[in-house]
Amino acid sequence: MFLNNHSYYSLRYGTMAEEELLALAQDYGRNIFPLTDINNTSGCLNFIRRAPEYAITPVVGVDFRNKAQQCYVCLALNNKGFLKLNDFLSKHLHKEEQFPDIAPRFQNAITIYPFKRLLEIEKEVFAENEFIGVSIDDINKLQLSKYNRFKDRLVVLHTVSFRNKRDFNIHRLLRAVDNNVLLSKLSKEQQGKLGHQMMSVSEIEKKFEDFSHIIENTSQLLERCGIQFDFSSNRKNQNLSTFHESKEKDFEALVSLCYDGLPKRYEVVSGTIQQRLKKELSLIKQQNYVSFFLINWKIIQYAKSKDYYYVGRGSGANSIVAYLLEITDVDPIELDLYFERFMNLYRSTPPDFDIDFSTWDREDVTRFIFEEFGANGQAALLGAYVTFQYRGAVRELSKVFGLPKYEIDKLSSGKFSYNQLDELSKLVLRYAKYLEGRPNYVSIHAAGILISEKPIHYFSATNMPPKGFPTVQFDMHIAEDVGLYKFDILGQRGLGKIKDAIAIVKENKPEVNLPNIHNAKPFFVDARINAMIERAECIGCFYVESPAMRMLLKKLGVRDYLTLVAASSIIRPGVSKSGMMREYILRHKNPERRKRAHPVLWDIMPDTYGVMVYQEDVIKVAHHYAGLDLGEADVLRRGMSGKYRSREEFLIVKEKFISNCRERGEADAVIFEVWRQIESFAGYAFAKGHSASYAVESYQSLFLKCYYPLEYMVATVNNGGGFYRAELYLHEAKKLGGIIHPPCINKSNIETIIQDADIYLGFQHLQGFEKRNMINLLRARAQGKFNSLDDFMERIPMSIEQLDILIRIDAFRSLGKDKRTLLWEAYYKCNHLTIDELQPQLFRVGAREFVLPQFTITDLENAFDQLELLNFTMYNMFLLLETPPTNKVLVAHLEQYKNRVVTIYGYLITAKNTTTHKGYRMHFGTFLDQDGQWLDTVHFPSVAKRCPFRGKGVYRITGKVVEEFDFLSVEVIKQERMPYVSDPRFDITYNRKVFPKLSTMTH
């Protein structure tokens, strides 16, 4: 009876989730019900999956609209029809074309033209599957219309978008947000009608009592529609099923590749290795994942052919097959990786492979995947939805209601007293709560690519975002529900650093014979590298440079690969917050403490002293401790994050976990403590193979930093750094013996370069300096170095504002003139010449030579110029203080001040905000002391509130020196940011002292 129904995937229009729409239909006694979102099929698969729970036969389609103008509503008769609708919708979304007045004649889909729209386009010929939709408002007009004669073509077209007046109000707000207008200015044409709500069948029949044939036609039309997707636990894998011509050839190829890889990976192929390989191959074949492995292998082969650096990780890193195919560099035999985490007979999903490339290599790999596997529309990026967040919704609604900016800022900051707000502001807050969590617009999953056996449009329409690859309109959870499993291709700066560092070493030190970076095993036993890790001297190195990781490395005393693997997972938020990080450290450092471990947990996880550290530990505990089968254990693991936690199958497994443990005689206190640990970290912890992959990359970067430190730090700066700002990496390079120079017109490139120990900053670091001018500069310099300012200005047309940047950063210093002299010359010449940046001068213009006074330029002025133009200075920040530090306590002295209060100065590097278990805000600070050494601070809630951070700068810190596991930090009692001297460039008194009288200037 209802042919046009919207969920909130009718973006910035609809108001109900798919489940809410189904519940509404059930309440009104509907047993067949369509979902027809506006230009979108995002909700269709989940609508189909959930419909049986409401005793409803689902029908899906699309409400095609050009902006707010409805063209036609189409319903899929079957899966083929859904495919054709998605093809049609996607074609127009990709090209951003309007839908035509007349829809194609779909063989397997029904097209319903709104009566009012037909009056405008005057269509009078209707195919078998084309109908005329009559709304309640159209009934009176129908009797006198020429369309009244098409009795077998007439159907009820009543739209359902809202449940009540509140939904309608939300809808109007969404439409105002979408149109970027005040609510009072929202036109009627841009919104639905309050009457677009569900009605009882008797009400509909009463409205159409003179047109009973329309009711009958509508019912018959719905009966013709049906669609089927398998969402059962034993559903078919919908990924590309064969890599070669058949599954048999695929398996032969996989076996051959694995046995070819054995002698490359293992000097001695033991019986354990052979047994593990046979077991994995058998299970991969049985689970129909052969093509999944071969596709990943093909991606890696392409990357290797291009000399792209990559890291394979995820649960698939627990696999010896993946190791032999070189998808990963983690040896599962060496690490005793848990096979059942990677795959088991009960697991309904294939293993995860997250393959990291450098950011720019990733784009080309993605292009290759679409060309290799997407020729027949079988590849797409995975979608994701950006939802309204509360503060963002407050801002949007405040604008719609026309509130002034100061009021918008106050409401969105949350700094107000609710009782003192006016009614309009309260209304904003109330409706922002309604919007929170609802989809706002479609986006792209960070890494996921789908490669399906059927065309992607069999499952969903696609958008075409700026990346230029089609993107499905549903997320990873829905994809997995229907049997589509993603290939994760990610971009990572760490790999760019490794690749660039090796290139720099090869260019600057051609005599060096670098080892194969992909074979990291020699690095694991390198004493120099392990000593660096133990001292936590890992700045710039992948995953081990953050303040939290530096602290953990010191507390654990990490000096080997296996402990670093554990540390890579322990640092994850779930493990640390659950208290298991601390317990692991205690047991690692104190063998007596290990006796406290539960005997069953100790037997399951002896390598981590009975403490859950890795994701597979959840499976082990659930299987061996609670007696769940491996399928149930995997449901538990997956259920610890995202949508799955509230799903019925997860809740059933949770109850079984508890009841099984009780039956085994475990006390409730122990059961619920184990459950708390599982619940607190399973969704955040890494699989052990994943952690091992991270540790491999850490060792690769540590090797480069250990033996080629300056080249590695330059590569780090050029790849956008890492956890810290470029300033910190340049500080580290200085500590390692580098000499840092500002950009130079005759030596620097766009990126930072190194010559012996001299590091020249790249032009890319200059704030506001345009890329085209960098390119022009390098092109001109290729014809010969610049020998004067006039030479530079003649060869590179450039505005005075751009020239000013180069002069003030002292990029012309190789010319032998100070920058203040050059500024006088540049401004004089630019005032007397018209400079067209796009037009070089054809003839050399005679230049006047000036006789200028001798200018004095101080380090202080240079420092402030650098702060402005680089956003940091290469001078010591402590020299900029208005009042020099009054004491000389350094980090090196803290050992002698343990449990005593000290005052120490620190330059703020970063601050981590967190909350206590009671919800109070606190901080962990990271500073550099006057000697450039790390200073770590703890700011408990009372101090965090009383003495907040106030941005970058030098702080005077008073606090108590504490030690935990040989790691020293300062528990802050008070802190204040110290003022800098006034900027001398704008200080008149200062200028009079250092500048001679300008009246002496002649020419």
N, C-alpha and C positions, 0 to 999 in steps of 0.2 A: 504493500500500500504506500510505503514511503520510499521514493526512488532517489532522493537527493539529500544526503545526510553528511554533515561535516564534523570532523574531529578537530582538535587543535593543531593538526598538521595542515589544515588550511591556514597557512601561517599568517599571523597578525589579523585573523578573521574568526576562526573557530575557537570554541571555549572548552571543549570536553576531550578528555583522553579517550582512546579507543574503548577501554574497559567501561568508562562512564557512559559512553554512547550505547554499548551493548546492554548494560544494566538498565538504562532507560527504555530500550526496546523491549527488554524482558518484562519490565513493569507494565508496559502497555500491551502485553500479550502477543508480541510479534514473534513468529517462528522463522520467517525469512526476512533478512534485513541487509541493505547495502551500505557500503561506505564509499562516498564519492567526494573526496577532498578536492579543493580548488587547485588545479595544475600541479598535483602532487599525489604520489602513491606511497608515501613514507609509512603510513599506518596500516597498509593493506595486509601485509604478511602477519603482523601481530594480531590484527583484527580477525583474520582467518584462524589463527592458532587458538585464540581465546574464545571464539564464538561458541564452540560446543559446550563450554562450561556454563553458558547461559541458555542452552537448548535452542540455539539459533543457527539456521543455515546461512552462512555468510555469502554475500554478493559484493563484488568490488568493481569500481569504475572511477571515472574522473569527471569533475565539473570543470569543463573548459571555459576559461574566461580571458578576455583581453582587459587587463586591469580589473575593474569592478563589473564590466559588461559581460553578462553571461551569454555564451554562444550556443552551447548544447551540453547536455549531460549524457555520458556514455557508460554503459554497463557491459562488463565482460560476460558473454554466454558461457565461456569455458576458459581454460588456460591459454589456448591459442588466441582468444580474443583479448585477454589481458596483455599478452605479448604485443599484439598489434596496437593496442591503446598506448602502451609504454613506448613503442617505436614512434608513434605519431606525436605524443607529448614531448619526448626527448628531442626529436628533430627540431621542434620549434623552440624549446628551452635552450638548446645548444646555439642556435643561430639568433636567438632573441627576436624571433619573428612573431608577428601576431597570428592568431589562428584564423583560418579563412571562415567566411560566413557559412559555407557549406562544408560539412565534414566528409571525409572519404566514406565510401560505402563499405563498411566493415562487414565481412562475412560472419565473423564469430563474435560480434559485439553489437549491442543495440545503441542507437543514437536517438535521443529525445530532444527535439527542438522546442524551446519555450514558446508558447502561443504568442506572447507579445513580440518576441524576436522575429517570428515568422511574418507578422504583419509588416515588419520593416524590410525584410529581405525578399518577401513575396515568393517563397518556395511553394510550388504546387504539385510537384511530383515526388512521391515517397517510395523508397525501396522497401523490400520485405522487412528489414530490420530498422526502419526509421519510423519514429512516432512523434506525435504532437503532445507536448506536456501542458496540461491545463491546471493553473493554480486556482485556489479558492477565489482570488480576486478577479479571475478571468471568466467565471461562470456566466455572468450576465452578458458579457460581450460575445461569448461563444455562440449564443442562439442566433445572432444576426450576422455571424461571420461566415465567409465562404468555406472555412475549415470545418464547419459543423457537419459537412457532408462526408468527411473522412471518419465515419463512425468506428471502423475497426482500427484506426490509427491513434485514437484519442486515449490518453492515460492521465492519471493524477500526477501532477508535479508540485508537491508541497515540500518545501525545504525545511530541514530540521538542523538548526545551528545552535540553539540555546535550550536550556531547561527552564529558565525563569528570568525575571527582570534583572537580577544581579548579573547573570551571564550576558544579557544584552548590554548592560552597562560596561562590562569588561570588553565586550566586542567593540563598542564605540570607542573606548579608550585605545584599543589595539589599532583600530582604523585611523585614529588621529595620529598615533605614533608612526604608523606606516606611511601616512601622507605628510608627516612633519607639519601638522597644522594644529592650531588651538582647537580644543574640543568644540568650542562655540562656532568655529568656522568650518567644521566638518560638514560636507554637503550630503544630502540624502542619497545621491547616486553612489557614494562611496561606502555605504553601509547597508546591512541587511535590515529586516523588519522585526519588530518585537514579536510579531505573530509567527515567526519562523521557529516554532516550538512543536514538540510532539503533541498529537491529538489522539483521542480514542478513535477506534474504528467507527463507532456509532456516530461520532461527530462528523467524520469525513463523509460517511454515507448520507447523513442528513444534509450536508452541504451539496452533495451531488445526487439528491433524491430524484431529480428529473433527468439524470444522466446515468442510470444504473449500468449501462454498457461501458462507461468509462471505468467504473469500479472493477467490473469483470475483466476488462482489457488489462488493467494494472496488475491484478492478481495473476492472470495468465502469463503476463510478461515476466514477473518475478519467478514463477514456477519454471520458466525456461532457463534461468540462470543458475550456474553452479561452478564452483572452482575447487581444485584439490591441490594441496601441498602436504607433504608428509612431515609432521613434527614429532613423530614418535621417537622413543629412545633408540630404536634400531633403524632409524631413517637412513636412506641411501646417501652416501657422500656425493654432493653435487659438484665437486671440483672436477677439473679436467681429468677424465678417467684414464686416458692413454697418452703416453709421450711418443711412442712409435706407432706402428700399425695395429698392434694388439697388446693385450695384457701379458701374453706369454713372452713376446719379444722384449717388453719393458722389463720383465723380471730377469730375463737372460742378461740384458744390458746392465742392470743393477748389480747382479752377482759378479759379472765380469769386471765392472769398475771397482768393486770392493776388493776382489782378489788382486787386481792390478795395484791397488793402494797399499796392500799389506807390506810388501818389502820397502816401500817408501816411508812408512810410518814406524815399522818395527824391525830392529836388527834380528831379533829372534821371535818367530811366530809360535808362541806357546800353545799348549792345549787349551788353556783358559781363554786365550784370544780367539781361537778357532771355534770353541764352544759358544762363546758370547756372540760371535758373528752369525753362526748358523741359527741361533735362537732368535736374534733380531730379524734376520732375513725372512725366517718362517713367519713371524708375527706380522711383519710389514706386508707380506703377501696376503696373509689371511685377513688383514684389516683393510685391504685395498688402498694402501698408501704408497704403492710403488711409484706412481707418477708424481706424487707429492715430493718425494726425494729426488727424482730425476729432474723435475723443474727447478728445484733449488740448486741442484748440481749444475744445470745449464746456466743459471744466473751467475754462479761463481765462475764458471769457465769463461763467460764473456768478460767478467770483471778482471780475471787474470790476464786475458788477452790484451786488455787495455792497461795493464799494470796498475789497476786500482787496488788500493789497500782496503781491507775489509776485516770485520770480526763477526763470526757467526756465534750466536748465543741463544738463550731460551732453553726450554726443557729438551729440545732436540740436541743440545750439547751433551746430554747424558748418553748419546748413542754412538756406538763404535762405527756404525754405517756412516753417520755424518762425519766422523773423524776421518774415515778412509776416503770419503768423497771430497775431503778438504772443505766441507761446508763450515766446519769448526776446527779449531786447533787445540781442542781439549781431549786428552787421552782418558777415556772412561775407565780403562783398566788400571792405570796408574793411580787415579783418584778414587777408585772403587765407587763409581757413580751408580746410583740406584736405578736399575733398569726399569722398574715399574713406574717410576715418575715419568719416564720418557714414553712408555707405551705398555699397555696390558690389554688382555682380551676384553675387559669390561669398560675400557675407556672409549667414550663415544666420539672423541675429537682427536685429530692428528696432533703430533707434537708441535710445539711452537718453535719456529726458527725466526729469530730477530737478526737480520743481517745489516750491520752498520757499514756505511761508506762515508767518505768525506762528503761534505754538503754538495759540492759541485759535481763530484762523481755520481752521486745518488741520482741526479736529474737524468744523466745519460743512461744509467742502469734502468730507471723507470721507463724511459723511452724505448729501450731495447725490449723490455718485457711486453709492452703494448704492441710493438711491431712483431715480436716473435709469437705471441700467444693471443693477441687481440684482434687479428685480422677479420674474424667473423663475429665481431661484437661480443667476444667472450671474456673480455678483461675490463675492469673498472676499478677506480679507487674506491675505498670503503668510505661511506659517509659518516658524519657525526653531527649532532645537533647542539648548537650553542643555545643554552636556555637563559631565560631572564634570571639574573641574580638580584637579590633584594635591593641593594644600594643602586644598581643600575636602573632597576624598575622605578625606584623613587625619583631618580633624576629625570627619566623619560616622562613619567606622569606629571611631575612638577612643571615641566615645560608645557605639556598638553593643557594643564590647568592655568598656565600663564603666570606662574609665581615668579617673583624677581630672583636674580641670580643669588643674592645673599641668602635668601630663604631656601633656595635649592641646595646650596652648599651646606647650610645648617642641617637640613633634613637628611641629606645623603651621608653626612658625617656621623649622624646619630647623637650629636652633642646638643641635646635639647631636653626640656622637661615636657613630657607628653601633655600634662594637665594645663600647660600654658599655651598650647598650640590652638590656633583657630580651627573651625570646622573643616575648612578646605584642606589644610595641612593634614588633619587627621584622616580625611578622605583619601589623600594621596598615600598615606602609610597603609591604610586598610586594603586598598586595591593593589598596592605593591606586593602585599602578602599573597593575594590571589594570583598574581602573575608569576611569583617566584617559582622556578623549576619548570615553567612551561616553555616549549620550544619557541625560540625567537627567529632563528634563521638556520639554514643548512650550511654545514661546513665540511671539512675533510678530516678523516681520521689521520692521526699523526704519521702513520706508516703503512696502513693496510692496503693491499691490492688483492682483488678477487680475480681468479681465473677459473671459469666455470665450464662444464661440459655443454650446457645449453647456452644460448645467447643470454647475456646479462639482463636484457629487457624481459625475459621470461619471469623475472623476479621483481623487477622495479624499473621505473623510469630513471633516467640519469640527468644530472646537471652538467654543465661544462664550466668549471671554475677557471680562474686565471691561469692555473697550472697547465691547462690545455688538455687534460685527460678526463674522460667521462667519469662521473662519480655517482654511485648509487644513492638512493634517498633513504637508506636505513643504516642502522649502526651495527657494530660487531655482534651484539647479543642476538639480534634478529637474524643476522647472517648465519650464525652458528645454529640457531633454532631450525633453520630450513636446510642445513647441511652444507653451507658454504663456509670454507675456512680460509682465512687470510694468509697471504705471504707478507711478512713485515720487512719493508725496505726503509731503513732509517738513515738520516744524516747525522754525522757526529764530527765535531771539530777535532777531537783527539786524534783521529786517523789522518786528518789534514796536517796536523802538527808532525806526525811521524813521517808522512810522505815528504813534506817540505823540508824537514830537518835532514833527511837522507839526501835529498837533492842538493841542499846547501853544502853538506859535507863533501859530496862528490864533486861539486863545482870548485869549492875553495881548497879542498885537500885531495886532489886526484890520486895522490900516492897511497891513500888509505884504502885498504881492502876490507870493506864492511862485511860482516857476517850476514847470513840470510835472516832478516828480521822476523820472518814467519816461523822460524824454528826457535822458539823461546826457551827451550829446555836448558841450553847452556847458561842463560841468564839467571835461571832459578838457583843455580849453585855458585854464582859469581859472588865472591866475598865482598867486593867493593860495593856492589849494588845492594846486597842485603844489609850491609852496614849503613848505607844511606837510609834504607827503610827503617831500620831500628832507631836511627836518629830523627826520623820523620822529616828528612830533607828532601821533600817530594814536590816542591812548588812547581806547578806547570805540568805535572804528570797525571795522566788519566786516572780519575776516581780516587786518588790517594792524596790530593792536595788540600782538601777543605779543612777548616779548623777542626771539625768533629772527627774527621779521619786522622788528622795529625795527632789529635789527642788519643784516639784509640790505638794507633800504632805504638805510641809511647807507653800507654798503660799496659798493653799486651806484651810489649817487647818483641814485636814481629820481626823475625829475621829469616823467614823461609816462605816458600810458595804456599804450602798447605795452610799455614796460619793466616796468610794474606787472603786466601780464598775464603776462609771463615770470616775474617774481618769484613770482607766485601758484603756479606749478607747481614752480619751483626749490626752494621751501621744503619741498616734500613730502619725506618721509623717504628714499624710494628715491633721488631725485636728489641729495640732500645727502650721503647716506652713500656713494654710488658715487664721489664725488670730482668729479662733474660740476658741482656748484654752484660749487666753487672755480675750476674751469677756465673756466666761463662768466664769472665775475667778472673773472678775469685777461684773457680775450679782450675783454670789454666795455670794460675800462679801458685796455687796451694793444693797439692795432691790430697791432703787430709780432708779438704772441703768436698772432694769428689765422692766421699763416702756417704754424703747426704742424698745422693741421687737415688731416685726410685729404681729398684732393681730391674724392673721390666724396661724402663726408659734407658737405663744404662746398657742393657743388652742390645736394645734397638739402635742406640746412638753412642757407641763407645768413643768414637773419634771426636765427638763434641761433649764428652763427659756427661751424657744423659740430658743435655740441654737442647731444645729445639732451636735450630739455627737456619735450616734450609726448608724450602717449600716441601720437599719430599718427606721431611720429617713428619708432616701432618699425615701423609699417607701411611707411613710406617706406624705411627702411634695409633691411628684409627684402625689399621689392619691387625697389628700384633697386640696392641694393648686393649683396644675396645672390641676386637673381633668382627669388625665390619669387613665385607668382601672388598676387593680392590676397586670395583665400580662405585660402591657406596663411599669408599674413602676418597675417590676422585671427585665425587659430587661435593663432599665436604670441603675439599681443597678449593674447588672452583667457587663454592658458595660463600667463601670468606670475603668476597669483594663484589662491589657493584650490585646489579639487579638481582643476581642469583641468591643473595642472602635471604630475600623474602619469598623465594619460590617454594612451592609446596614440597617438592622433592628434597630440598635442603632441610626443611623443618622436620620431615620424616626421619632423615638420616641423623639429625641432631638428637631426636628422642631415642633413636635406636642406640646411638653412642652411649647415652647415659644409662639406659636400661641394661645394655650388655655389660657395662662395667659393674653395675650393681649386682647382676647375676654372678659375676666373677668374684664377688666379695669385697670389692673396693669400697672404701668409705666415701661418703658424699663429699667430704671436705677435699679429699684427694682428687676425686672425679672432677669436681667443679674448678679446682685449681688448674688441672691439666686442660680442661675445656677453656678456661680463661686465657691460658697461654696460647692455645690454638687460635682462638677467636681474635686475640689482640694482634697477631702478627701474620697469619697465613696469607692474607691478601696483599701484604707488603714485602714479605721475605722473597729472596731469590731462590730458584732451584740451584743446586750445587754446581751443576754444569754451567749455568748462567754466571754464577759468581766466579767460577774458574776461568771463563772466557774474559771477564772483566780483569781478573788478575793477570792473565796473559798479556793483555794490552797495557796494563800498568807496568809490567816488567819490560815490555818493548820500549815504552817511553822512558822508563827509569834507566835503561841501558844507554839510550841516547843522551840523556841528561848527565849521566855519570861520566861518559867518555868524550862527549862533544857538547859540553854545557852551553857555550855561547851560541852555537848554531841551533841548538834545540830551543833556547829561549827566544831567538829571533823568529823561528818558525811558530812558536807559541803566540808571540805578538801579532804576527801576520795572519793568524787564523782566529783572531778575535779573542785571544786569551783562553780563559777557562772559567774557573770559579771567581777569579779576581779581575780587577781592572788592569789595563796595559801598564799603568804606572808601577804596579807591584812587580810585574814580570821584568820590567826594566831595572827596578831596584835589585831584584834577584840576579840579573845579569851583571850589575855592578859588583855585587858581592862575589861573583864568580870570576871577576877579573876583566869584565867588559868596560870599555870606555864609550859612554853614550854621547852622541852628537845630535844637535837639532838638525832639521832638514837643511840640505845644502843644494843650491841650484846646479852645481857642477858634479855632485857625487850621488845624491839621493835618487831613489826611484819612488814609484807610487807606494810600494810596500817597503818595509824596513830591510836594510841590507847589512851585511857584515864583511869587513875586510880585515883579516887577522883578528885583532882584539877590538877594532874600531867598529862601532855599531851606529849607523846613520839612520835616524828615524825617517820613515816614509812620509810623503806628502799627504797620504790618506789620514794621517793623524791631525792635520790642521783643520780646526773647526771653521767651517764656512768656505774653505778653499774648494773651488769647483773642479769636478772630475775632468771636464774638457780642458781646463787649463793645465792640469797635470799631464794629460796626454800631449797637448801642444808643446809643453816644455820639453818632454822627453824626445819628441820628434825633432824639435829644433836642435837640441843638444847632440843628437846623433850626427848632425852635420859639423859639429865642433863645439868645444866648450865656450861658455860666455866669458868675455874679457872686460865688460863694463856694463853699467846700468843702461847706457844708451844702446849698446849692442843687444842687450836682453829685450829692451822695449821695442826695438826695431824688428826683432825676429819673432816676438810673441806679442801680438796685440792683446792687451789686458786692461781691464778697468782699474782705476786708481785704488778702489776698495780691495781688489784682489792682490794688486801689487803691494799694498800696505801690509797685508798679512805676511807675505814672504819677507818683506824688509824687517818687520818687527820681530819675526822669529829668528832673524839674523841669518837667513838663507843665502845672503850675498856676501858673507864674511870672507869667502875666498878671493874677493876682489880687492881686499886691502883697505876698504873704507868702513868707518863705523856706521851703524844703522841710522843714527840721527842725521848724519850728513846726507845719507842716501834718501831719507824721508824728505828733507828739504828739497833736494834735487828732483825727486819724483813728483812731488806735489807742484813744484814750480813748472816743470815740463808738461805735466798733465793739464795744468790750467791754461797752457798756451798752445796745446795741441788737441785736436778732436780725435779721440781714439775709437776706431771701430774694431771691436774685438774679433769680428769675423773677417776683416779685410787687412792683410799684411801690407806694410808700406812698400811701394815699388821702388822708391828712391831713398837713399840715405839722406837724412836731413842734418845739416850742420848743427852741432850742439854747442851751447855756451858752456864754458868751463867756469865754475864758481869758486871763489875763494871764501871759504867758510871758517868760522872760528873753530878751535879745537873743542869738541864736545866731550863732556865726561858722562859716561854711562855706568851706572852701578849694577852690581849683581842683584840688588833688590829690584831695580827696574826690570832687568831681564827676567827675574823670577815671576814678577806679576804679568809680564807679557806672555810668558809661557803658560801661566795659570789660565789666562784668557784664551789663548790660541790652541793649547794642547789639552786643556782641562786638567793638567797636572804640571808640576815643575820638576826639572832635573836637579834643582838645588835642594839642600837639606831643609825640610819643612820647619824644623825647629828654629832656623835662623830668621823666620818670618814673624816670630812671636813679638808682641809689643814689649813684653817683659820676659827676659831670658829665664829659663828654668832655674829655680832657686836651690834644687838639690840634684845630686848626681847618682841617685839610685838607679841601677840598670837591672835588666832581667838576669844578667850574669851574677848579680849579688843576692837574688831572692832565696837561694838555698840557705844562706846564713840568717835569713829573717823569718824562717818558718814559724807559723803560729803567732807572728807579731804583726803589728800594723805599720805599713809603710806608705809613703807618698812617692808616686812615680809618674813620669810623663809618658804619654803614648799617642802616636798618630793613628787615628782610627782607620782600620782597613775594612772591617765588616762587622755587622752585629746581627745575631740570630734572635728572632723573637719567638717565644714559645709560651705555653701556659702550664701552670701547675695542675695537679690532679683536682684541685678545688676550683680551677678556672681562672686563677689570677695570672696576670701578665708578668713575665720576667724575660731577661735577656742573657745572652752569652756574647761577650765582646772579644774582638781580635784587633790588636794594636801592634805597632812597631815602636820599640823604645828608641832612645836617642842614639843607640848604637846600631839600630836597624835589626834588632832581634825580636822574635815573636813574644808578645805579652798577651796572655789569655785572662779574661775576667769573667766573673759571675755576678749578675745583678738580680738579686732576689726582689720579689714584688714591691716591698716597701721602698727600696732604693730606686727601682725602675720607675715608680710613680713620682718620687721626690726629685730624682736627678736623671731626667730623660736624656737620650742622645739628641744632639742638636746639629746633625749633619756632619760632613767631613771636617777634619781639623785636628788640632792637638788638644788633648784633654789632660787635665791635672787630676790624677786618681789617687784617692786614699782608700786603703782597704787592708784586709788581713790576708797574709800569705798562707795558703793551705796546700796540702799535698795529698794526692790520692793515687795509689799505684805508681808512685815515682813521678807523677805528673804535677807540676807546680802551676797554680793559678792564684789570682787575687780576688777575694770576695769583697766587692766594692761596698764601701760605707758611704762615700760621697764622690762626686765627680763634677768638674766644670770644664766647659770648652774655653780655652784660652784665646784672647783676642789677638789678631794679627796687627802688625803695624799698619798705619793708613797707607793706601796705595800712593807711592811717591810720584807716580806719573800725573796725579791730579792734586798734589800738595804744592801750593804756590810757594810757601816758605822754603820748602825743600828745593824746588826748582830754581829759586833765586840763588841758592847756595851753590848748586852744581852747574848751572848754565851760565856761560859768559853773556855779556850784553849782545843782543842780536843786532844792534846798530852797527857793529863792526863788519857785518856781511857785505861783501862787494862782489862785483863780477866784471 
